[in-house]
Amino acid sequence: MKKNKTYKAEISPRRGTLRNSVKRTLRNSACPPWWVNLFIFIIFPLSLQAQTLPVGFPVLEESLRRAQLLGELDSTVSFTLRPLNPRQLTSYSDTYQVGNLVSDDTLPKSKMQYRFWKERGRVQLLPFHQAIEFNTHHPYPQVNGPMVVNRGFQSYSSVGAYAEVGPLSIQFQPEHIWAQNRPYDLRGSKSVYTEYLERRGENSYSTFLLGQSSIRLNAGAFSIGASNENIWWGPGQFNSLMFTNNAFGFQHLTLNTRKPAKTFIGSFEGQIVIGRLEGSGLSQRFMHSLVNDWRYVNAILLTYQPKWISGLTLGGTRVFQQYDSFRGDSFADYFPVINPFQKVEAGFDMDADGRDQKASVFLRYAIPKAKTEVYFEYGRRDHAYDWREFVSNPEHARAYLMGFTKLFNLESGNLIQVRGEMLQQQESINILARYPNTTGGGSNWAGHSPVRHGFTHFGQMVGPGIGPSSNIQTLETAWISGNRKLGVRLDRLNRHQDIYVKNFNDATQNGRWVDLNLGLLADWQFGRLFVSSQWFFINSLNYQWRLDPSSTAEFPKGMDVINFQSTIRAAYVF
């Protein structure tokens, strides 16, 4: 294992000299007004780099998180706001060199870049990213980037270019997705209030997307602009309650930090988003009726790391979405995240306004001395009547996630990495007491009646990738050597619990649909090529809640199905 010092953001001497020379020129010519000095500090900030590492980038994103536990990365980086900006977080001048933090396979600077305007401008070719996925019998859901739910083969391709000059950065990284889209037994809808597409039409599916593209103005720790990039909020590694890269990137305006903003009381990170979520426009046999309108989304994330407790991150998020035709023109309509949390203060008419809301709080504690991290996130979809109701009934409309990572040293200098995570989305049982005349199974963490599309974009869940109201437990063990990884992963996925409760119950012959997965993992760096692969062997118990043909009333037997999924992701850094 490579040993080197902790890397932190550094001031670029060249840019510092440029800024000082401009100031000296103005000072010698005349006494500049205050707005000129302000302009200088905005146009020539301490560090201009704004290139991001896309969420889910093979090998490197996980390697960077592991580097923090090894003491090779500043502990103020929370990993709860992604995409990351490695050039802001390390001393490397090339985004994709961050793998050098923990590996002896040193990656040199990209040769496919051109600098101009006395080094103040730069144009660079972005990595070529290719992914291939194959499912034999039926899809196995997980956060797999913008790839769609699909049976058969699926391909994802991406390449692009990045340019920056002064505070302006432009990243154009389009994506193409092709899916074989083979038919399989859909049975019925998996959610009442979520547009969760399990198949896209009857033929193969192909689409071009803006992908990880953005245009920004950057100054110091902050960035503002328009983006189509996937974002990830929260401490989760396999899933997250609010935003993941499970869906296509959506168009949004953003104001966010590029690195922790350090103050005398600690470090802060944050993001405010105004965006547009779309329906798929595709009909599906079992889908409920949908409103023909796009959804306005406003969301905020804020994290705080106390100066006195290194590695501890506390944070919270809030998300509103609303059909555009219902939205008003007041400031609170454009920024509903400022509304009170309590219904007694905010009013009870939000449901009638075609609006839905979520909020979450989370904690992450990274302990490099123990090579360990632990994290937790709790979210609530339906805000409480008042604080008393929240304290007395925290289970209502909730979801939660918790996980950990632990690294063990080997005598050879390599590592054993153990990761675990559990996600619970299923509606709690207290809904039966809260609403006595219901059997449950209506609303879920992903959807609520005022917004019948749920928290989705083009028929994909924006948050957790395992499907609406599903629960999962994951345990992974792997051998680590630099950027190389060989491991085993175990999953227990309990599918669409709220729909099961609505259509069946534990007293019927139909058992719960549970997927047991044994996965083999391999990540490797071949010079400039990064490859990540997964090979999943899945036993689907009580598949689609169906009974085996040999089942009888006296001896019920569910239909069990064997499934196989393979995924290979590769990225070549030019």
N, C-alpha and C positions, 0 to 999 in steps of 0.2 A: 504494500500500500504506500502510495506516495505521501511523504510528509513535507509539508511546507507551511509557511506562516498563514495567519488569517488574512484574507483579502477583504478590503473595504473600498468603498468608493473614493477615488482620488481626484484632485483637481488637475485638469489638463494644463501643463505648463504652456503649451503652444497657444491655447485659447486664452489663458490668463494674460500672456504677453500681448496678444492682439487687443484685448480689451483695454489693457493699460496704455498701449500705444495710441489707441483712439482717444482715450481720455486726455493724454498728454497733448495731443494735437489740438484738441478743443480748448484745453486750458491755456495753451500758449497763444492761440489766435484771439481768444476772447473769453470772458467769463460766461460760461454757458448757463442758461436758465435751468431750473430744477427739473423740468420735464425732459431735457436732453440727457441728464445723468440717469434719470429713470429709464429712458429709452435704451441707453447703453447697457444697463444691467438686464434688461429684458432681451435685447437682441443678442448680446454676448454673455449668456449666463455661464455659470461655472462649468457646466457640462451639458452639451447639446444632444448627446446620443439619445435616441428615442426608439431604436429598433427593439422589437419584442421577441421573446421566445414563445412561439404559439403554444397554447394550452394542449397538452397531450403529445408534445414533440418526443419522438422515440428516444429512449435511453437518457437523454440529457436532463429532462425535467426531474425525473426521479433521482438522478445522480446529484443534481444541485441540492435537492432537499436532504439527501444523505450527507452531503458535504458539510452541512450545518451541524449535524450531529457529531461529526468528526472534528469540529472546531475549525474548519477551513473556510467558513463563511460567517459574516457578521450575524450575531444573534438577534439583531433588531429586525431582520427579514422575517415576516410572519407566515408567508406562504398561504395566506388567506385571501389574497387579492392577486389574481392572475388574469392575463399573461404577465410574466415577469419581464423585467428589463435588465438582463445580466450586465450590460455595460455600465449601468448605474450602480449595480450591487457589487461589482468586483473591479479589479484594476485592469482586466483584459479589455483591449480595444476592439475585439471581435466577439460578437454575441455567442458564437458556437464554440469558442475556446473554453467555455466554462467547464467542460468535461475534464480539462487539464487539472482542475482542483484536486481530483482524487485519482487520477490515472497517470501512468507513465507513458501511455500512448499519446504523446504530445501532438495536438492538432495545431499546425501553423495557421497564420492569418490567411483569410480568403484571398486568392489571387484574382478573383473575378470582381474587382472593385476599382473604381476610378475616382481620384481626388482632384478637385479643381478649386479655383478661387483662393489660392494660397492656403490650401488644406482646410478651408472653411466649408467646403461642399464635398459631398461623397455620393457616388452611385454604386450599388452593389447588387449582384445577382443573388437571389435567395435560393436556399436549398431546394432540390427536387425531392418531393415527398410522394411516395407510392405506398398504398396499402391494399391488401387483398384479403377478403374474408370469404369463408365457405361454411355453410350449414347443410347438413345432410337431410334431416327430417323436418325440422322447424326452427325458427329463430331462437337464439338464446340471448336475452336482452342484457346489455351492460353499456356503460359509457364508452362508446367506441368512436368518438368524434362525430362528424356530420353524416356518417354512413347510416343508411335507413334500415328499418326492420325488414329482413329479407331471408328467403329460403333459396339456397343455391349459391352461385358466385356473386361477388360484389367487388368493385374496384373503386379506389379513391386516388386521385392524382392532383398534385398541386406544384406550382412553381411561380416565381414572380421576381420583382425587383424592388429595391428600397433606395430612396434618395433623401438626402437632407442638405439643407443650406441655411445657415443661421439657425433661428429657432424653428424653422419649418421642416417637417418630415412628411414624406409621402411613402406609403407602403402599398404596393399593388400585388396581391397574392391570390389570384382566383383559384377555384377548385372545380373539379369535374367528378361526378359520381355516376357510375353505371351499375345497375343491379339486375340480375337475371330474373328475379321476381317470380319464382316458380310457385304454383298453387300449393296450398296445404289446408288442413282442416282448421277453419277459423272459429267454428262453433257459435260464438256469439260475442256481443260487445263486452269489452273488459272494463268499461267504466261508463257511468251514467252521464257525468259532466266533464268529460275529457275527450278531445279529438285525438285519440291514440290509434294511429293507422297501423294495422298489422300487414297490410298489403296495398301497394299503390297501383291500382288498375289491374288489367288482365295480361298485359304484355310486359316486356322488359322496360326498365325505368332508367332514364338518363337525364341529367340536368347539369347546367353550368351555374356556378355561384360566384359572388364577389369574394367569398372566402375571408381570409385574414387580411383584409385591406383596410387602410385608414389614412386620414390626413389630419395632422396635428400641429399645434404650436406648443413648444416646450420651453419651460423656464425653471431652472433649479430642480426642485423635487416635484414639480407639477406639470400637468399636460392637459390641454383642452383641444377638442376636435370632434370630427365625425368619423365613425368607425363601423365596420361590419364584423369585427373580430369576435370570436368566442371569448366569453369571460367565465371565470370560476370564482365564486365567492364561498368562503368558509374553509375550515381546516381539513375537510375530508380528503382522502387519497383515492378511494375507489368511487365514491359518490358524494354528493353535497345536497343540502336541502333546497337551496335557492337557484343558483346558476351553475351549470356545468357546460362542457363542450359536447353534450349529447345530441343537440339539435343543430340545424344550420345556423350560422351566425346571423344575427338580426341587425338591421340598421338602427344606429343609435348615436345620439350626441353624448359626449362624456367629458366630465371634469374629474381627474383622478391624480393620485400621487404615482410617481414612477419609482420612488424609493421611499423608505421611511423618512418622514419629516421630523427631525430631531429638535426637541425643545428642552428647557431646563427641568421639566417634570417627566420627560420620557419621549417616546417616539409615537407618531401617529401615521396611519395610512387611511385612505378613504377613496370613495368614488361616488359620484352622482350620475345617474343615467336617465336619459329621456329617449325612448325608443318606440319601435313599431313592430308588433307581432302580427303575423298573418295566419289565416287558415289555409289548409292545403288546397281547397277548391275541388277535391276529389271526393266522389260519393263512395260509400261503402255500405254493403247490404245491412249490416247490423248497427250502423251509426244513427244516433239520435239526431233530431233536427237541430240545425245550427243557424246562428245569426249571420247574415251575409255582410260582415263588416270587419274591418281590421281593429286591432286593440292598441290603445295608447298605454305605454308602460312607463312608470316613473319609479326609480329605485335608488336606495342609498345604502352604502356600507361605510362603517367607521370602526377602526381598530385603535387600541391604545396599548402600548407596552410600557409599564412603569419603569422609571429609571433605576429603581432600587431592586428590582427583581428581574435579572437578566433571563431572557428566553420566554417570559410569560406574556401572552397576548390575550387581551380581552376585546371582544368585538360584538357588533350587532348589525343587523340588516333590516330593511323594510322595503316591501315591494307592493305597488298598486298596479292593477291593470283595469282598463275600462274600454268598452266599445266606444269608438270615436263619435258615433252619432248621439251618444248620451252625454258627452263631455260638454261642460260649459266653458266660459271664457274668463273666469276669474283666476287670480293668481293661485288659489288653492286647487283649482281644477287642473292647472298645469303642473303643480307641485303638491299633490295630495300627501306626500310623505311628511309634510309639516302638520297634518291634522292630528288631533289628540288620539291617544291609543284607546281611551275608554269610550264606549258607545254613549254613555250618559253625557259625555262632553261633545263628542263628534256628531251625535244624532243617529237615528235609526233608519234613515232613508237611503243609505248607500247601496243596499241590495237592489232597490228599485231603480237606481241610477246605472245599472249594468256594470257595477264595479266590484272587484274582489281584491282582497288584501292579504298579505302575509307578513310575518315578522319573525326574526330569530335572534338568539344570542349564542355566542360560542366562546370557547376557551381553548387555547393551545399552549402547552408548556414543553419547550424543548430544553433538554438538559445535556449539553455536550459532554460533561464530565462522566455521565452515566451512559452516554451514547443512546439516549432514549427520548422519545416524545410521546405525549399523551394528548388527546383532544376530545372535545365534546361539543355538540351543537343541539340546541333545542329550538323548535319552531312552533308557531301557532298560526293557524289560518284564519279563524274567526275570532276577532278581538273580543275581549271580555266586556261585560256591562260596566263594571267598575273594578277597582283594584281588589276589593273584597271578593268579588266573584272569581277573579283570576287566581288569588291565593287559595281559595277553597275548592277550585275546580281546574287545576292546571292540566288535567288530562284531556279536556275538551279540545277537539280539532287540532291535536298536536302531532308532531313527528319529531323523532330525535335520532341522532347519529353519534357514535363514539368509536374511538380507535386508538391504536398505539403503534409505535415502531421501536424495536430494540436491536442494537448491533452488538455482536459478540466477536472479540478478537480471536483469531487462530494463530498458532505458532508460526505458520508460514507467512504471516503478515496480511493474509486475506481476512474476510469477514463472513460471519453468518448473520443474515438479516431476517428478522421475524416481524411480520406485520399482521395486524388484525383489525377488523372493522365490522360493525353491525349497524344496520339502518332499519328503522321501524317506521312505516308509513300508515299502517292499518289504523282505521278509526278505533278509538278506545271503546271499551264495552259500556262506559257510562252514558253513551248516547241512548241506550235503552231506558235509562232512568230519566235522562233529560227530556227525551221525546217519547213518552210511553206508547204512542200508537204507531211507532215505526219499528221495522225489523233491522234497520241499518242498511248500509250498502249504497246510500245515495251519494252524498258528498264524500270527498277524500282529500288527501293532502294536495293532489294535483288539480282538483276541480271543485267548483261550487256552482249552484244553480244560477246566480246572476251572470256568470260568464261561462257559457256552455262549452266553449272551446277548451276550458281549463288553461293551465299555465303551459301552453304549447306553442310551437312555431312550425308551420307547415306540417302539422300532424305528428311532430316529435316533441317529447317532453323536454322542457328547457332545464329542469332540475334533475332529479335522480333518473338514471337510465334503465332502471329495472322494471318499468311499467307502473301504472297507477295502482296504489294501495298494496304494493308488494313489499315483502320484508326479506332481508338477506343478511347472512352472517358469512364472513370471509376470513380465512386464515391462510397466510402465505409464509413459507420458509424458503430461503434462497442462499446459495453460495455467491459471494461477491468478491470480485477482484478488479479494482478500478472501475471501468465502465462495463465490465463483463458480469453477467448474472445467469445462473442456472438454478431453477427453483421449482417448487411444487405449490399449487394453490388448491384449497378446498372451499367450495361454496355450498351453502344451503339456501336456496331461493324458494320462498313461499309465495306463490303467485296470486295476485289480484284478490286479496282477502275480502275486501268489501263486497265485491261482486259475488264471491262464494257465499257470504252471509246472506246476501239479498236473494239469491236464486236457490240456495240449498241451506243446509245447516248441519251441525255435527250429528244430529239424530237421523239423518237420511243415509242411504247406502252410498252416496257419492262422497268420496273422501277428498281432502284438500290436495290441490295440485302442488307438488313439491319437486323441485329439481335438485338433485345431488350431483355436484360437479367435481371431478378430479382433473386439475389442469397442470400441464407441464409448461414451464416458462424458460425462455432463452433470450437474453439480450447480449449483443456483441458489438464491438467497435472494430471495423476493418479500415484503419486509416481515416479517410474522410467519409466513410460509409457507416451509418448507424443502423442496426437492424434489431427489431424487437418482435418476438414471436410468442404466440400462445396456442396451445393444443388442448382443447377441452373435451373430455369424455363425460357425457351427461346422461344420467338416468332420470327420466321424467316419470315420477310416480303419480298415478291418477291423472294422466295427461288430459287436459281440457275438462277435468272432472268427469271423465267418461268411465263407464263400467265395462269390464271385460266381457266378451260374449259368453263366457262360461259362468258369469256371476249369477247368483241366485239370491232370493230374499233372505234365506237362512244363512248363506255364506257369501256375502257381498265381496266382490273382488274388482279392484280398479284396473284400468288399462295402463300398463307401464310401457314406456317407449325409450329406446336407446337412441341418443343423438350425438353427433360429433360436430364440433366447431373448431376451425383453425383460422388464425389471424396472423398475418405477417405485415409488419410496418417497416419501411425503410426510408431513410433520408440521406441524401448525398449532399455534402457541403462543398460547394465549388471553391 
